[in-house]
Amino acid sequence: MHTIINTIQNKLADVPALKYISEDWGQLNYYDKDCPVQWPCCLLDINSGTFSETSTTQQGTLQIALNIADIRLSPNSLKASSKQKNDSWEVLQIVSDVHHLINRFRPNQQHGRLIRTSIRKIKRQDAIKQYEVIYTLAVNNV
């Protein structure tokens, strides 16, 4: 399964706006002056998996979470400048860029394609704007 994550991570390198792409081991929970990421970032990992067995193979469905985040330094209030408003929504453009790159991407020829199944904004108490996007991947013979 680590090869699936590595392949997706390598594919995400094609999103020029991302400055940090890594396995999610909780980096965004360590936000302070020494946060261990660069902004914007994408952290990914396998959230969960379900499996079934036939007489000769095992098949599964993995949920892969991509946490796309950026530090929010620009206000987007009514009286903010147009540039500030546009900059404040940059993370949503990155979410879109990531989706267009990896939706239906096949990280391994013996498995299925990544299919987006959900997205949610993570509410935080700091200046990080974070979205979690879940992709489902069918795996065979695991």
C-alpha angles and dihedrals in degrees: 000000000000089000089059091054092045092050092050090046091053091049091052089059085079090071101089095196093063111094097178129032119175149135110287109247095154100284093147090058089063095063113155135103090308101045106166096232139071120232129285100026143172120210119188140185143145108275098188145332139206124203140193131188131223123188092275110017144031121231128193147176118224127198109214117194122208114193109198114190143167135182108253112223100150124079120222100196121139093265096045117111119264090249092053091049092050092046092051091062097046092110090063090056089052090050088053093047091050091049094051089050101047107024105112090007113145110216092188128021094228092056135062130261128277110260122188110235104168147000130196137173114239109223111221138181094224138059095279119114107204136180125187114209118189122207124187122218126190112218127194133202095007 
